[in-house]
């Protein structure tokens, strides 16, 4: 279910109407609260003018918490991206001799 919610949130954020409709047609969508289904349908119908998918993201966060996910997948990717751009600290004496 968490993977399904992750896909749904991604599609909602990207405003991928085709993917949103595919996910709403999936049998797992019947387990979604009505507020999440309504929000997804509104985003699929309204395009880019609609608000952020807060109900879907809240459900994703709650489900991840209940399943015991230790860290947010978005936070993990942010940490790895920050590690890739980490600045190297050099001792001052190395800088003074160059």
ChimeraX attribute file (.defattr): number of C-alpha atoms within 10 A of each C-alpha:
attribute: neighborCount
match mode: 1-to-1
recipient: residues
	/A:1	13
	/A:2	15
	/A:3	10
	/A:4	14
	/A:5	21
	/A:6	17
	/A:7	15
	/A:8	26
	/A:9	23
	/A:10	17
	/A:11	21
	/A:12	25
	/A:13	16
	/A:14	13
	/A:15	22
	/A:16	16
	/A:17	18
	/A:18	11
	/A:19	17
	/A:20	22
	/A:21	16
	/A:22	11
	/A:23	18
	/A:24	17
	/A:25	11
	/A:26	11
	/A:27	9
	/A:28	12
	/A:29	18
	/A:30	11
	/A:31	9
	/A:32	16
	/A:33	12
	/A:34	12
	/A:35	12
	/A:36	19
	/A:37	17
	/A:38	13
	/A:39	19
	/A:40	25
	/A:41	16
	/A:42	14
	/A:43	23
	/A:44	20
	/A:45	14
	/A:46	13
	/A:47	14
	/A:48	14
	/A:49	9
	/A:50	13
	/A:51	12
	/A:52	15
	/A:53	20
	/A:54	15
	/A:55	18
	/A:56	23
	/A:57	19
	/A:58	13
	/A:59	17
	/A:60	20
	/A:61	17
	/A:62	13
	/A:63	15
	/A:64	20
	/A:65	13
	/A:66	9
	/A:67	10
	/A:68	9
	/A:69	12
	/A:70	8
	/A:71	10
	/A:72	12
	/A:73	12
	/A:74	8
	/A:75	10
	/A:76	11
	/A:77	11
	/A:78	12
	/A:79	11
	/A:80	11
	/A:81	11
	/A:82	11
	/A:83	10
	/A:84	9
	/A:85	8
	/A:86	9
	/A:87	8
	/A:88	6
	/A:89	6
	/A:90	8
	/A:91	8
	/A:92	8
	/A:93	8
	/A:94	8
	/A:95	8
	/A:96	7
	/A:97	6
	/A:98	5
